[in-house]
């Protein structure tokens, strides 16, 4: 069950914008993040969510999409996310010397949130290419909060297919003429080092 959920939890960039995510669902996804592991149990993350059209537009304007698809810049109106969760690092909790923990914690939280969304029939896109100063100004966020990640969310309107890594080693995702979205993955034997380490003396 968990493996199928992880396989289904892909990066989606096109959505049925008219399908809204209720506030109670967004809060349930953030609850999953709250219950997840936190480096040194600092619990230094804060969250801002939106499922309102005017606020969504402000957030959308600060995001960059799909760097590996030069002919596709962003979703058109009607295919944009219907909700967002912004993951923030609270610097009033975490000393400057430990701010790297924000990055670890935000990754854990993002995975928990997107798995929860997938289980509910939604999909998401974890975005780090953000105009952070503009976003903080647009949403009037306090200065002591760092914008770490933006999760764009909604009912996915995209067919994402896991494929094998090509022989040339390119890890770029791509789309075919029917707009099916392909994501190459390395093989299990290419990422597990046990066999290599056992035979290292023979090389």
C-alpha positions in Angstrom: 0.0 0.0 0.0 2.7 2.5 1.0 4.8 1.6 -2.2 1.7 2.3 -4.4 1.1 5.6 -2.6 4.8 6.7 -3.1 4.6 5.7 -6.8 1.5 7.8 -7.2 2.9 10.7 -5.4 4.5 12.4 -8.4 5.2 16.0 -9.3 2.1 17.4 -11.1 2.2 20.8 -12.8 -1.3 20.9 -14.4 -4.5 20.7 -12.4 -8.3 20.9 -12.6 -8.4 24.4 -11.2 -12.1 24.3 -10.6 -11.7 21.4 -8.1 -11.1 23.1 -4.8 -9.3 21.6 -1.8 -11.3 22.3 1.4 -9.6 24.0 4.3 -10.1 21.0 6.5 -8.1 18.9 4.1 -5.2 21.4 3.9 -5.1 21.5 7.7 -5.1 17.7 7.8 -2.0 17.7 5.5 -0.2 20.2 7.7 -1.1 18.0 10.7 0.9 15.2 9.0 3.9 17.6 8.8 3.4 18.5 12.4 3.6 14.8 13.4 6.7 14.1 11.2 10.3 13.9 12.3 12.1 17.2 13.0 15.9 17.7 13.4 16.7 17.8 17.1 12.9 18.1 17.6 13.3 21.9 17.1 9.9 22.0 15.3 10.9 25.3 13.7 8.6 25.2 10.7 5.5 27.3 10.2 2.9 27.0 7.4 0.7 29.3 5.4 -2.1 27.9 3.2 -4.4 29.3 0.6 -7.3 28.0 -1.3 -8.7 31.5 -2.3 -8.4 32.6 -5.9 -7.0 36.1 -5.2 -4.3 34.9 -2.8 -3.5 31.9 -5.1 -2.8 34.4 -7.9 -0.4 36.4 -5.8 1.5 33.2 -4.9 1.4 31.9 -8.5 3.1 35.1 -9.8 6.2 34.4 -7.6 6.9 30.8 -8.8 9.0 29.4 -11.6 7.9 26.1 -13.2 9.5 23.1 -15.0 13.0 24.2 -15.8 13.6 21.1 -17.9 10.7 22.0 -20.3 11.9 25.0 -22.2 8.7 25.2 -24.4 6.4 25.1 -21.3 6.6 28.0 -18.9 3.6 27.6 -16.6 0.1 26.2 -16.5 -2.6 28.2 -18.3 -5.7 29.6 -16.6 -8.0 26.7 -15.7 -5.0 24.3 -15.2 -3.4 26.1 -12.3 -3.2 24.9 -8.6 -6.4 25.4 -6.6 -4.4 25.6 -3.3 -1.0 26.2 -1.9 0.9 25.4 1.3 4.0 27.5 2.0 6.6 26.0 4.3 8.4 28.6 6.3 11.4 28.5 8.7 10.9 30.3 12.0 14.3 32.0 12.8 13.0 33.0 16.2 13.1 29.3 17.2 16.2 28.2 15.4 19.7 29.8 16.0 21.4 31.0 12.9 24.1 28.3 13.3 21.4 25.6 13.0 19.4 27.1 10.0 20.5 24.2 7.8 18.0 22.2 9.8 15.3 24.2 8.1 16.2 22.5 4.8 16.1 19.0 6.2 12.8 19.6 8.1 11.1 21.2 5.1 11.9 18.2 2.9 10.4 15.8 5.4 7.3 18.0 5.8 6.9 18.3 2.1 6.9 14.6 1.6 4.4 14.0 4.4 2.1 16.7 3.0 2.2 15.4 -0.6 1.7 11.8 0.5 -1.4 12.9 2.5 -2.7 14.9 -0.5 -2.1 11.9 -2.8 -4.1 9.6 -0.4 -7.0 12.1 -0.6 -7.0 12.0 -4.4 -5.1 15.3 -4.9 -1.6 16.0 -6.3 1.2 18.5 -5.8 4.4 20.1 -6.9 7.2 21.0 -4.5 8.7 24.2 -5.7 11.9 25.8 -4.6 12.3 28.3 -7.5 10.5 31.2 -5.7 10.7 35.0 -5.7 11.0 34.9 -2.0 11.1 38.7 -1.3 8.1 39.3 -3.5 6.2 36.5 -1.9 6.8 37.7 1.6 5.8 41.2 0.6 2.6 40.0 -1.1 1.5 38.0 1.8 2.8 40.4 4.5 4.9 37.6 6.2 7.1 38.6 9.1 10.8 39.1 8.5 11.8 36.4 10.9 10.3 33.7 8.6 12.3 32.3 5.7 10.3 31.0 2.7 11.6 27.4 2.2 9.3 25.7 -0.2 5.9 26.3 -1.9 3.7 23.3 -2.4 1.3 23.8 -5.3 -1.7 21.5 -5.0 -4.9 20.5 -6.6 -6.7 17.7 -8.5 -4.0 16.6 -11.0 -4.7 16.9 -14.7 -1.6 15.1 -15.9 -0.5 11.6 -16.6 2.9 11.1 -15.1 4.9 7.9 -16.0 8.0 6.6 -14.3 10.5 5.4 -16.9 14.0 4.0 -16.9 17.0 6.3 -17.0 18.2 6.4 -20.6 21.7 5.2 -21.6 22.9 8.7 -22.0 22.2 9.3 -18.3 19.9 12.2 -18.8 17.7 12.7 -15.7 15.5 15.4 -17.3 11.8 14.8 -17.3 10.1 15.2 -20.6 6.7 15.1 -22.4 5.6 13.3 -25.5 3.3 14.6 -28.3 0.2 13.7 -26.2 1.6 15.6 -23.2 2.2 12.4 -21.2 4.9 13.4 -18.6 7.9 11.0 -18.2 10.2 10.9 -15.2 13.3 8.8 -15.6 14.5 6.9 -12.5 17.8 5.1 -11.8 17.6 1.3 -11.3 17.7 -0.1 -7.7 21.0 -1.9 -8.5 22.5 1.4 -9.5 21.9 3.1 -6.2 22.6 0.3 -3.7 26.3 0.1 -3.0 26.5 -3.2 -1.1 27.7 -5.3 -4.1 30.2 -2.6 -5.1 31.6 -2.3 -1.6 32.0 -6.1 -1.3 33.9 -6.3 -4.6 35.9 -3.1 -4.1 39.1 -5.0 -3.3 38.9 -6.9 -6.6 38.8 -3.7 -8.8 
